[in-house]
Amino acid sequence: MFVRKIIWFLSILIIVLWSCVIASSVYAGSSLKSRLLNHVGKSYTGVQDPSYLDYDLALREYRVDRIHKRFGIALDSKIYSGFDLLEIEALFKCKKPEEPFDIFLKMFPKRP
């Protein structure tokens, strides 16, 4: 009887600990993602607004990192705008396996 209670207690403890590990890995965001999420719900006066420039920089860095992790393509966050990087990632998701990435990158103008 005592052994049965210990087994139940240990199994419940393991389930609870495992749930905590899974939950912490799900909610532990990268610093880039948290920097990007700081701008949720904000509005900007224009493209010269310092808050917008900070948002665009965070978006570009996050997207470049995500594209690199997912597709293995290293892009420069200074060359493409944040919205260009959103489109590039969407196109990469839709491309056929035999198509090179360069075809899609040629569609986007590079900024110095």
Backbone atoms as SQL, in Angstrom:
CREATE TABLE atoms (id INTEGER PRIMARY KEY, chain TEXT, resi INTEGER, resn TEXT, atom TEXT, x REAL, y REAL, z REAL);
INSERT INTO atoms VALUES
  (1, 'A', 1, 'MET', 'N', 0.827, -1.191, 0.000),
  (2, 'A', 1, 'MET', 'CA', 0.000, 0.000, 0.000),
  (3, 'A', 1, 'MET', 'C', 0.870, 1.253, 0.000),
  (4, 'A', 2, 'PHE', 'N', 1.904, 1.258, 0.841),
  (5, 'A', 2, 'PHE', 'CA', 2.802, 2.408, 0.933),
  (6, 'A', 2, 'PHE', 'C', 3.562, 2.619, -0.375),
  (7, 'A', 3, 'VAL', 'N', 3.984, 1.533, -0.998),
  (8, 'A', 3, 'VAL', 'CA', 4.716, 1.598, -2.258),
  (9, 'A', 3, 'VAL', 'C', 3.825, 2.166, -3.360),
  (10, 'A', 4, 'ARG', 'N', 2.568, 1.782, -3.350),
  (11, 'A', 4, 'ARG', 'CA', 1.615, 2.272, -4.339),
  (12, 'A', 4, 'ARG', 'C', 1.429, 3.787, -4.225),
  (13, 'A', 5, 'LYS', 'N', 1.369, 4.304, -2.999),
  (14, 'A', 5, 'LYS', 'CA', 1.241, 5.750, -2.792),
  (15, 'A', 5, 'LYS', 'C', 2.485, 6.481, -3.273),
  (16, 'A', 6, 'ILE', 'N', 3.639, 5.916, -3.036),
  (17, 'A', 6, 'ILE', 'CA', 4.894, 6.534, -3.485),
  (18, 'A', 6, 'ILE', 'C', 4.935, 6.578, -5.014),
  (19, 'A', 7, 'ILE', 'N', 4.520, 5.502, -5.646),
  (20, 'A', 7, 'ILE', 'CA', 4.507, 5.460, -7.119),
  (21, 'A', 7, 'ILE', 'C', 3.548, 6.515, -7.666),
  (22, 'A', 8, 'TRP', 'N', 2.367, 6.641, -7.084),
  (23, 'A', 8, 'TRP', 'CA', 1.413, 7.663, -7.514),
  (24, 'A', 8, 'TRP', 'C', 1.987, 9.065, -7.304),
  (25, 'A', 9, 'PHE', 'N', 2.566, 9.270, -6.161),
  (26, 'A', 9, 'PHE', 'CA', 3.150, 10.583, -5.866),
  (27, 'A', 9, 'PHE', 'C', 4.267, 10.924, -6.852),
  (28, 'A', 10, 'LEU', 'N', 5.152, 9.990, -7.112),
  (29, 'A', 10, 'LEU', 'CA', 6.261, 10.238, -8.048),
  (30, 'A', 10, 'LEU', 'C', 5.771, 10.449, -9.473),
  (31, 'A', 11, 'SER', 'N', 4.774, 9.698, -9.892),
  (32, 'A', 11, 'SER', 'CA', 4.261, 9.879, -11.255),
  (33, 'A', 11, 'SER', 'C', 3.589, 11.237, -11.411),
  (34, 'A', 12, 'ILE', 'N', 2.854, 11.677, -10.400),
  (35, 'A', 12, 'ILE', 'CA', 2.220, 13.005, -10.454),
  (36, 'A', 12, 'ILE', 'C', 3.289, 14.093, -10.424),
  (37, 'A', 13, 'LEU', 'N', 4.303, 13.901, -9.611),
  (38, 'A', 13, 'LEU', 'CA', 5.402, 14.864, -9.534),
  (39, 'A', 13, 'LEU', 'C', 6.128, 14.972, -10.873),
  (40, 'A', 14, 'ILE', 'N', 6.369, 13.858, -11.511),
  (41, 'A', 14, 'ILE', 'CA', 7.038, 13.866, -12.814),
  (42, 'A', 14, 'ILE', 'C', 6.174, 14.575, -13.857),
  (43, 'A', 15, 'ILE', 'N', 4.887, 14.329, -13.850),
  (44, 'A', 15, 'ILE', 'CA', 3.981, 14.992, -14.797),
  (45, 'A', 15, 'ILE', 'C', 3.980, 16.498, -14.576),
  (46, 'A', 16, 'VAL', 'N', 3.913, 16.918, -13.335),
  (47, 'A', 16, 'VAL', 'CA', 3.909, 18.351, -13.022),
  (48, 'A', 16, 'VAL', 'C', 5.226, 19.000, -13.445),
  (49, 'A', 17, 'LEU', 'N', 6.342, 18.363, -13.116),
  (50, 'A', 17, 'LEU', 'CA', 7.650, 18.918, -13.499),
  (51, 'A', 17, 'LEU', 'C', 7.807, 18.965, -15.009),
  (52, 'A', 18, 'TRP', 'N', 7.380, 17.927, -15.702),
  (53, 'A', 18, 'TRP', 'CA', 7.483, 17.904, -17.156),
  (54, 'A', 18, 'TRP', 'C', 6.616, 19.006, -17.761),
  (55, 'A', 19, 'SER', 'N', 5.433, 19.236, -17.210),
  (56, 'A', 19, 'SER', 'CA', 4.567, 20.317, -17.693),
  (57, 'A', 19, 'SER', 'C', 5.229, 21.670, -17.500),
  (58, 'A', 20, 'CYS', 'N', 5.910, 21.859, -16.399),
  (59, 'A', 20, 'CYS', 'CA', 6.613, 23.116, -16.149),
  (60, 'A', 20, 'CYS', 'C', 7.746, 23.318, -17.153),
  (61, 'A', 21, 'VAL', 'N', 8.456, 22.265, -17.472),
  (62, 'A', 21, 'VAL', 'CA', 9.549, 22.363, -18.444),
  (63, 'A', 21, 'VAL', 'C', 9.004, 22.728, -19.810),
  (64, 'A', 22, 'ILE', 'N', 7.924, 22.089, -20.211),
  (65, 'A', 22, 'ILE', 'CA', 7.324, 22.378, -21.521),
  (66, 'A', 22, 'ILE', 'C', 6.787, 23.803, -21.545),
  (67, 'A', 23, 'ALA', 'N', 6.099, 24.213, -20.502),
  (68, 'A', 23, 'ALA', 'CA', 5.541, 25.562, -20.461),
  (69, 'A', 23, 'ALA', 'C', 6.635, 26.617, -20.478),
  (70, 'A', 24, 'SER', 'N', 7.712, 26.389, -19.772),
  (71, 'A', 24, 'SER', 'CA', 8.779, 27.389, -19.754),
  (72, 'A', 24, 'SER', 'C', 9.458, 27.490, -21.108),
  (73, 'A', 25, 'SER', 'N', 9.578, 26.383, -21.826),
  (74, 'A', 25, 'SER', 'CA', 10.199, 26.445, -23.145),
  (75, 'A', 25, 'SER', 'C', 9.282, 27.128, -24.151),
  (76, 'A', 26, 'VAL', 'N', 7.983, 26.997, -23.970),
  (77, 'A', 26, 'VAL', 'CA', 7.039, 27.643, -24.879),
  (78, 'A', 26, 'VAL', 'C', 7.016, 29.152, -24.648),
  (79, 'A', 27, 'TYR', 'N', 7.014, 29.565, -23.403),
  (80, 'A', 27, 'TYR', 'CA', 6.885, 30.979, -23.091),
  (81, 'A', 27, 'TYR', 'C', 8.212, 31.726, -23.020),
  (82, 'A', 28, 'ALA', 'N', 9.301, 31.021, -23.066),
  (83, 'A', 28, 'ALA', 'CA', 10.606, 31.680, -23.037),
  (84, 'A', 28, 'ALA', 'C', 10.909, 32.188, -24.438),
  (85, 'A', 29, 'GLY', 'N', 10.648, 33.463, -24.689),
  (86, 'A', 29, 'GLY', 'CA', 10.894, 34.054, -25.991),
  (87, 'A', 29, 'GLY', 'C', 12.306, 34.590, -26.082),
  (88, 'A', 30, 'SER', 'N', 12.755, 34.685, -27.309),
  (89, 'A', 30, 'SER', 'CA', 14.083, 35.250, -27.495),
  (90, 'A', 30, 'SER', 'C', 14.020, 36.751, -27.226),
  (91, 'A', 31, 'SER', 'N', 15.161, 37.336, -27.020),
  (92, 'A', 31, 'SER', 'CA', 15.191, 38.780, -26.767),
  (93, 'A', 31, 'SER', 'C', 14.733, 39.546, -27.993),
  (94, 'A', 32, 'LEU', 'N', 15.013, 39.002, -29.195),
  (95, 'A', 32, 'LEU', 'CA', 14.551, 39.668, -30.421),
  (96, 'A', 32, 'LEU', 'C', 13.030, 39.670, -30.491),
  (97, 'A', 33, 'LYS', 'N', 12.430, 38.545, -30.138),
  (98, 'A', 33, 'LYS', 'CA', 10.977, 38.457, -30.186),
  (99, 'A', 33, 'LYS', 'C', 10.340, 39.370, -29.145),
  (100, 'A', 34, 'SER', 'N', 10.908, 39.415, -27.961),
  (101, 'A', 34, 'SER', 'CA', 10.335, 40.278, -26.926),
  (102, 'A', 34, 'SER', 'C', 10.504, 41.753, -27.291),
  (103, 'A', 35, 'ARG', 'N', 11.629, 42.072, -27.943),
  (104, 'A', 35, 'ARG', 'CA', 11.822, 43.451, -28.420),
  (105, 'A', 35, 'ARG', 'C', 10.771, 43.827, -29.444),
  (106, 'A', 36, 'LEU', 'N', 10.423, 42.878, -30.300),
  (107, 'A', 36, 'LEU', 'CA', 9.406, 43.115, -31.317),
  (108, 'A', 36, 'LEU', 'C', 8.024, 43.243, -30.691),
  (109, 'A', 37, 'LEU', 'N', 7.740, 42.414, -29.704),
  (110, 'A', 37, 'LEU', 'CA', 6.424, 42.431, -29.062),
  (111, 'A', 37, 'LEU', 'C', 6.202, 43.679, -28.213),
  (112, 'A', 38, 'ASN', 'N', 7.252, 44.400, -27.891),
  (113, 'A', 38, 'ASN', 'CA', 7.090, 45.654, -27.152),
  (114, 'A', 38, 'ASN', 'C', 6.334, 46.700, -27.957),
  (115, 'A', 39, 'HIS', 'N', 6.243, 46.515, -29.263),
  (116, 'A', 39, 'HIS', 'CA', 5.609, 47.506, -30.140),
  (117, 'A', 39, 'HIS', 'C', 4.165, 47.162, -30.493),
  (118, 'A', 40, 'VAL', 'N', 3.644, 46.083, -29.937),
  (119, 'A', 40, 'VAL', 'CA', 2.284, 45.657, -30.246),
  (120, 'A', 40, 'VAL', 'C', 1.293, 46.719, -29.793),
  (121, 'A', 41, 'GLY', 'N', 0.389, 47.095, -30.693),
  (122, 'A', 41, 'GLY', 'CA', -0.672, 48.040, -30.373),
  (123, 'A', 41, 'GLY', 'C', -0.281, 49.495, -30.448),
  (124, 'A', 42, 'LYS', 'N', 0.948, 49.799, -30.784),
  (125, 'A', 42, 'LYS', 'CA', 1.374, 51.191, -30.876),
  (126, 'A', 42, 'LYS', 'C', 1.106, 51.739, -32.270),
  (127, 'A', 43, 'SER', 'N', 0.902, 53.023, -32.345),
  (128, 'A', 43, 'SER', 'CA', 0.769, 53.685, -33.641),
  (129, 'A', 43, 'SER', 'C', 1.871, 54.729, -33.756),
  (130, 'A', 44, 'TYR', 'N', 2.209, 55.048, -34.983),
  (131, 'A', 44, 'TYR', 'CA', 3.344, 55.933, -35.236),
  (132, 'A', 44, 'TYR', 'C', 2.905, 57.108, -36.100),
  (133, 'A', 45, 'THR', 'N', 3.598, 58.221, -35.946),
  (134, 'A', 45, 'THR', 'CA', 3.250, 59.418, -36.710),
  (135, 'A', 45, 'THR', 'C', 3.784, 59.361, -38.133),
  (136, 'A', 46, 'GLY', 'N', 4.773, 58.558, -38.384),
  (137, 'A', 46, 'GLY', 'CA', 5.332, 58.423, -39.725),
  (138, 'A', 46, 'GLY', 'C', 6.580, 57.572, -39.695),
  (139, 'A', 47, 'VAL', 'N', 7.207, 57.450, -40.865),
  (140, 'A', 47, 'VAL', 'CA', 8.382, 56.593, -40.963),
  (141, 'A', 47, 'VAL', 'C', 9.618, 57.224, -40.323),
  (142, 'A', 48, 'GLN', 'N', 9.563, 58.501, -39.987),
  (143, 'A', 48, 'GLN', 'CA', 10.687, 59.154, -39.321),
  (144, 'A', 48, 'GLN', 'C', 10.539, 59.160, -37.803),
  (145, 'A', 49, 'ASP', 'N', 9.411, 58.663, -37.326),
  (146, 'A', 49, 'ASP', 'CA', 9.162, 58.570, -35.882),
  (147, 'A', 49, 'ASP', 'C', 10.205, 57.638, -35.258),
  (148, 'A', 50, 'PRO', 'N', 10.906, 58.084, -34.205),
  (149, 'A', 50, 'PRO', 'CA', 11.927, 57.228, -33.585),
  (150, 'A', 50, 'PRO', 'C', 11.376, 55.888, -33.081),
  (151, 'A', 51, 'SER', 'N', 10.140, 55.872, -32.616),
  (152, 'A', 51, 'SER', 'CA', 9.531, 54.614, -32.164),
  (153, 'A', 51, 'SER', 'C', 9.329, 53.666, -33.346),
  (154, 'A', 52, 'TYR', 'N', 8.929, 54.230, -34.497),
  (155, 'A', 52, 'TYR', 'CA', 8.760, 53.395, -35.685),
  (156, 'A', 52, 'TYR', 'C', 10.103, 52.844, -36.160),
  (157, 'A', 53, 'LEU', 'N', 11.127, 53.665, -36.119),
  (158, 'A', 53, 'LEU', 'CA', 12.455, 53.219, -36.545),
  (159, 'A', 53, 'LEU', 'C', 12.958, 52.090, -35.648),
  (160, 'A', 54, 'ASP', 'N', 12.673, 52.185, -34.346),
  (161, 'A', 54, 'ASP', 'CA', 13.044, 51.116, -33.423),
  (162, 'A', 54, 'ASP', 'C', 12.255, 49.849, -33.721),
  (163, 'A', 55, 'TYR', 'N', 10.961, 50.011, -34.033),
  (164, 'A', 55, 'TYR', 'CA', 10.122, 48.861, -34.400),
  (165, 'A', 55, 'TYR', 'C', 10.639, 48.202, -35.674),
  (166, 'A', 56, 'ASP', 'N', 10.946, 49.006, -36.679),
  (167, 'A', 56, 'ASP', 'CA', 11.420, 48.454, -37.948),
  (168, 'A', 56, 'ASP', 'C', 12.743, 47.711, -37.761),
  (169, 'A', 57, 'LEU', 'N', 13.626, 48.252, -36.955),
  (170, 'A', 57, 'LEU', 'CA', 14.901, 47.592, -36.681),
  (171, 'A', 57, 'LEU', 'C', 14.678, 46.255, -35.971),
  (172, 'A', 58, 'ALA', 'N', 13.787, 46.235, -34.982),
  (173, 'A', 58, 'ALA', 'CA', 13.484, 44.994, -34.260),
  (174, 'A', 58, 'ALA', 'C', 12.850, 43.971, -35.197),
  (175, 'A', 59, 'LEU', 'N', 11.960, 44.423, -36.079),
  (176, 'A', 59, 'LEU', 'CA', 11.318, 43.532, -37.040),
  (177, 'A', 59, 'LEU', 'C', 12.349, 42.944, -38.002),
  (178, 'A', 60, 'ARG', 'N', 13.237, 43.788, -38.509),
  (179, 'A', 60, 'ARG', 'CA', 14.261, 43.309, -39.441),
  (180, 'A', 60, 'ARG', 'C', 15.188, 42.291, -38.778),
  (181, 'A', 61, 'GLU', 'N', 15.637, 42.582, -37.580),
  (182, 'A', 61, 'GLU', 'CA', 16.543, 41.656, -36.889),
  (183, 'A', 61, 'GLU', 'C', 15.856, 40.325, -36.587),
  (184, 'A', 62, 'TYR', 'N', 14.610, 40.383, -36.166),
  (185, 'A', 62, 'TYR', 'CA', 13.874, 39.165, -35.849),
  (186, 'A', 62, 'TYR', 'C', 13.658, 38.319, -37.098),
  (187, 'A', 63, 'ARG', 'N', 13.255, 38.960, -38.195),
  (188, 'A', 63, 'ARG', 'CA', 12.992, 38.228, -39.442),
  (189, 'A', 63, 'ARG', 'C', 14.270, 37.645, -40.035),
  (190, 'A', 64, 'VAL', 'N', 15.367, 38.383, -40.000),
  (191, 'A', 64, 'VAL', 'CA', 16.641, 37.875, -40.519),
  (192, 'A', 64, 'VAL', 'C', 17.064, 36.647, -39.718),
  (193, 'A', 65, 'ASP', 'N', 16.919, 36.711, -38.406),
  (194, 'A', 65, 'ASP', 'CA', 17.274, 35.581, -37.555),
  (195, 'A', 65, 'ASP', 'C', 16.376, 34.380, -37.843),
  (196, 'A', 66, 'ARG', 'N', 15.104, 34.628, -38.020),
  (197, 'A', 66, 'ARG', 'CA', 14.146, 33.552, -38.283),
  (198, 'A', 66, 'ARG', 'C', 14.390, 32.905, -39.651),
  (199, 'A', 67, 'ILE', 'N', 14.658, 33.726, -40.669),
  (200, 'A', 67, 'ILE', 'CA', 14.946, 33.191, -42.004),
  (201, 'A', 67, 'ILE', 'C', 16.224, 32.353, -41.966),
  (202, 'A', 68, 'HIS', 'N', 17.210, 32.841, -41.244),
  (203, 'A', 68, 'HIS', 'CA', 18.465, 32.091, -41.146),
  (204, 'A', 68, 'HIS', 'C', 18.255, 30.738, -40.458),
  (205, 'A', 69, 'LYS', 'N', 17.477, 30.720, -39.391),
  (206, 'A', 69, 'LYS', 'CA', 17.220, 29.466, -38.676),
  (207, 'A', 69, 'LYS', 'C', 16.388, 28.496, -39.503),
  (208, 'A', 70, 'ARG', 'N', 15.407, 29.016, -40.215),
  (209, 'A', 70, 'ARG', 'CA', 14.473, 28.142, -40.932),
  (210, 'A', 70, 'ARG', 'C', 14.992, 27.681, -42.284),
  (211, 'A', 71, 'PHE', 'N', 15.651, 28.588, -43.018),
  (212, 'A', 71, 'PHE', 'CA', 16.051, 28.268, -44.383),
  (213, 'A', 71, 'PHE', 'C', 17.564, 28.206, -44.584),
  (214, 'A', 72, 'GLY', 'N', 18.329, 28.631, -43.590),
  (215, 'A', 72, 'GLY', 'CA', 19.776, 28.598, -43.711),
  (216, 'A', 72, 'GLY', 'C', 20.346, 29.686, -44.602),
  (217, 'A', 73, 'ILE', 'N', 19.576, 30.715, -44.855),
  (218, 'A', 73, 'ILE', 'CA', 20.012, 31.834, -45.698),
  (219, 'A', 73, 'ILE', 'C', 20.333, 33.020, -44.787),
  (220, 'A', 74, 'ALA', 'N', 21.563, 33.504, -44.872),
  (221, 'A', 74, 'ALA', 'CA', 21.979, 34.650, -44.064),
  (222, 'A', 74, 'ALA', 'C', 21.725, 35.926, -44.852),
  (223, 'A', 75, 'LEU', 'N', 20.825, 36.749, -44.358),
  (224, 'A', 75, 'LEU', 'CA', 20.519, 38.039, -44.985),
  (225, 'A', 75, 'LEU', 'C', 20.998, 39.154, -44.082),
  (226, 'A', 76, 'ASP', 'N', 21.225, 40.311, -44.676),
  (227, 'A', 76, 'ASP', 'CA', 21.662, 41.479, -43.922),
  (228, 'A', 76, 'ASP', 'C', 20.436, 42.315, -43.570),
  (229, 'A', 77, 'SER', 'N', 20.246, 42.588, -42.301),
  (230, 'A', 77, 'SER', 'CA', 19.056, 43.341, -41.866),
  (231, 'A', 77, 'SER', 'C', 19.107, 44.801, -42.305),
  (232, 'A', 78, 'LYS', 'N', 20.263, 45.279, -42.719),
  (233, 'A', 78, 'LYS', 'CA', 20.363, 46.675, -43.160),
  (234, 'A', 78, 'LYS', 'C', 19.976, 46.838, -44.622),
  (235, 'A', 79, 'ILE', 'N', 19.947, 45.755, -45.378),
  (236, 'A', 79, 'ILE', 'CA', 19.690, 45.836, -46.817),
  (237, 'A', 79, 'ILE', 'C', 18.194, 45.834, -47.128),
  (238, 'A', 80, 'TYR', 'N', 17.412, 45.076, -46.388),
  (239, 'A', 80, 'TYR', 'CA', 15.976, 44.933, -46.659),
  (240, 'A', 80, 'TYR', 'C', 15.158, 45.584, -45.558),
  (241, 'A', 81, 'SER', 'N', 13.979, 46.089, -45.927),
  (242, 'A', 81, 'SER', 'CA', 13.080, 46.640, -44.915),
  (243, 'A', 81, 'SER', 'C', 12.399, 45.495, -44.172),
  (244, 'A', 82, 'GLY', 'N', 11.769, 45.813, -43.072),
  (245, 'A', 82, 'GLY', 'CA', 11.081, 44.795, -42.295),
  (246, 'A', 82, 'GLY', 'C', 9.959, 44.136, -43.072),
  (247, 'A', 83, 'PHE', 'N', 9.233, 44.928, -43.853),
  (248, 'A', 83, 'PHE', 'CA', 8.119, 44.373, -44.616),
  (249, 'A', 83, 'PHE', 'C', 8.616, 43.577, -45.817),
  (250, 'A', 84, 'ASP', 'N', 9.759, 43.958, -46.392),
  (251, 'A', 84, 'ASP', 'CA', 10.372, 43.136, -47.437),
  (252, 'A', 84, 'ASP', 'C', 10.748, 41.773, -46.882),
  (253, 'A', 85, 'LEU', 'N', 11.285, 41.751, -45.684),
  (254, 'A', 85, 'LEU', 'CA', 11.676, 40.485, -45.069),
  (255, 'A', 85, 'LEU', 'C', 10.465, 39.605, -44.766),
  (256, 'A', 86, 'LEU', 'N', 9.337, 40.221, -44.427),
  (257, 'A', 86, 'LEU', 'CA', 8.108, 39.448, -44.240),
  (258, 'A', 86, 'LEU', 'C', 7.703, 38.778, -45.547),
  (259, 'A', 87, 'GLU', 'N', 7.779, 39.527, -46.648),
  (260, 'A', 87, 'GLU', 'CA', 7.433, 38.969, -47.954),
  (261, 'A', 87, 'GLU', 'C', 8.431, 37.905, -48.395),
  (262, 'A', 88, 'ILE', 'N', 9.701, 38.160, -48.155),
  (263, 'A', 88, 'ILE', 'CA', 10.735, 37.193, -48.527),
  (264, 'A', 88, 'ILE', 'C', 10.492, 35.869, -47.803),
  (265, 'A', 89, 'GLU', 'N', 10.208, 35.944, -46.508),
  (266, 'A', 89, 'GLU', 'CA', 9.950, 34.720, -45.749),
  (267, 'A', 89, 'GLU', 'C', 8.724, 33.993, -46.291),
  (268, 'A', 90, 'ALA', 'N', 7.683, 34.729, -46.632),
  (269, 'A', 90, 'ALA', 'CA', 6.473, 34.104, -47.183),
  (270, 'A', 90, 'ALA', 'C', 6.775, 33.426, -48.519),
  (271, 'A', 91, 'LEU', 'N', 7.573, 34.060, -49.361),
  (272, 'A', 91, 'LEU', 'CA', 7.927, 33.457, -50.637),
  (273, 'A', 91, 'LEU', 'C', 8.809, 32.227, -50.452),
  (274, 'A', 92, 'PHE', 'N', 9.715, 32.274, -49.503),
  (275, 'A', 92, 'PHE', 'CA', 10.569, 31.116, -49.233),
  (276, 'A', 92, 'PHE', 'C', 9.732, 29.916, -48.791),
  (277, 'A', 93, 'LYS', 'N', 8.662, 30.182, -48.060),
  (278, 'A', 93, 'LYS', 'CA', 7.793, 29.095, -47.620),
  (279, 'A', 93, 'LYS', 'C', 7.089, 28.439, -48.808),
  (280, 'A', 94, 'CYS', 'N', 6.811, 29.225, -49.858),
  (281, 'A', 94, 'CYS', 'CA', 6.057, 28.726, -51.006),
  (282, 'A', 94, 'CYS', 'C', 6.931, 28.196, -52.131),
  (283, 'A', 95, 'LYS', 'N', 8.227, 28.419, -52.073),
  (284, 'A', 95, 'LYS', 'CA', 9.099, 28.031, -53.185),
  (285, 'A', 95, 'LYS', 'C', 9.204, 26.527, -53.308),
  (286, 'A', 96, 'LYS', 'N', 9.467, 26.085, -54.545),
  (287, 'A', 96, 'LYS', 'CA', 9.666, 24.663, -54.802),
  (288, 'A', 96, 'LYS', 'C', 11.077, 24.283, -54.377),
  (289, 'A', 97, 'PRO', 'N', 11.293, 23.040, -54.000),
  (290, 'A', 97, 'PRO', 'CA', 12.625, 22.630, -53.526),
  (291, 'A', 97, 'PRO', 'C', 13.744, 22.848, -54.538),
  (292, 'A', 98, 'GLU', 'N', 13.446, 22.736, -55.820),
  (293, 'A', 98, 'GLU', 'CA', 14.500, 22.888, -56.824),
  (294, 'A', 98, 'GLU', 'C', 14.773, 24.344, -57.195),
  (295, 'A', 99, 'GLU', 'N', 13.938, 25.266, -56.750),
  (296, 'A', 99, 'GLU', 'CA', 14.148, 26.681, -57.070),
  (297, 'A', 99, 'GLU', 'C', 15.204, 27.281, -56.150),
  (298, 'A', 100, 'PRO', 'N', 16.118, 28.070, -56.714),
  (299, 'A', 100, 'PRO', 'CA', 17.115, 28.735, -55.863),
  (300, 'A', 100, 'PRO', 'C', 16.500, 29.938, -55.148),
  (301, 'A', 101, 'PHE', 'N', 17.091, 30.296, -54.035),
  (302, 'A', 101, 'PHE', 'CA', 16.600, 31.436, -53.257),
  (303, 'A', 101, 'PHE', 'C', 16.865, 32.762, -53.963),
  (304, 'A', 102, 'ASP', 'N', 17.907, 32.798, -54.782),
  (305, 'A', 102, 'ASP', 'CA', 18.297, 34.053, -55.440),
  (306, 'A', 102, 'ASP', 'C', 17.202, 34.618, -56.336),
  (307, 'A', 103, 'ILE', 'N', 16.398, 33.754, -56.923),
  (308, 'A', 103, 'ILE', 'CA', 15.309, 34.216, -57.789),
  (309, 'A', 103, 'ILE', 'C', 14.377, 35.141, -57.012),
  (310, 'A', 104, 'PHE', 'N', 14.083, 34.781, -55.791),
  (311, 'A', 104, 'PHE', 'CA', 13.149, 35.564, -54.987),
  (312, 'A', 104, 'PHE', 'C', 13.807, 36.830, -54.429),
  (313, 'A', 105, 'LEU', 'N', 15.070, 36.743, -54.120),
  (314, 'A', 105, 'LEU', 'CA', 15.764, 37.908, -53.558),
  (315, 'A', 105, 'LEU', 'C', 15.945, 39.010, -54.593),
  (316, 'A', 106, 'LYS', 'N', 15.997, 38.653, -55.882),
  (317, 'A', 106, 'LYS', 'CA', 16.153, 39.661, -56.941),
  (318, 'A', 106, 'LYS', 'C', 14.928, 40.557, -57.063),
  (319, 'A', 107, 'MET', 'N', 13.783, 40.117, -56.561),
  (320, 'A', 107, 'MET', 'CA', 12.547, 40.897, -56.658),
  (321, 'A', 107, 'MET', 'C', 12.513, 42.079, -55.704),
  (322, 'A', 108, 'PHE', 'N', 13.412, 42.107, -54.746),
  (323, 'A', 108, 'PHE', 'CA', 13.352, 43.132, -53.714),
  (324, 'A', 108, 'PHE', 'C', 14.541, 44.083, -53.852),
  (325, 'A', 109, 'PRO', 'N', 14.232, 45.368, -53.905),
  (326, 'A', 109, 'PRO', 'CA', 15.331, 46.342, -54.021),
  (327, 'A', 109, 'PRO', 'C', 16.128, 46.401, -52.726),
  (328, 'A', 110, 'LYS', 'N', 17.424, 46.514, -52.895),
  (329, 'A', 110, 'LYS', 'CA', 18.299, 46.606, -51.723),
  (330, 'A', 110, 'LYS', 'C', 18.539, 48.070, -51.418),
  (331, 'A', 111, 'ARG', 'N', 18.541, 48.392, -50.124),
  (332, 'A', 111, 'ARG', 'CA', 18.871, 49.757, -49.726),
  (333, 'A', 111, 'ARG', 'C', 20.255, 49.761, -49.111),
  (334, 'A', 112, 'PRO', 'N', 20.947, 50.845, -49.302),
  (335, 'A', 112, 'PRO', 'CA', 22.313, 50.900, -48.739),
  (336, 'A', 112, 'PRO', 'C', 22.336, 51.014, -47.227);
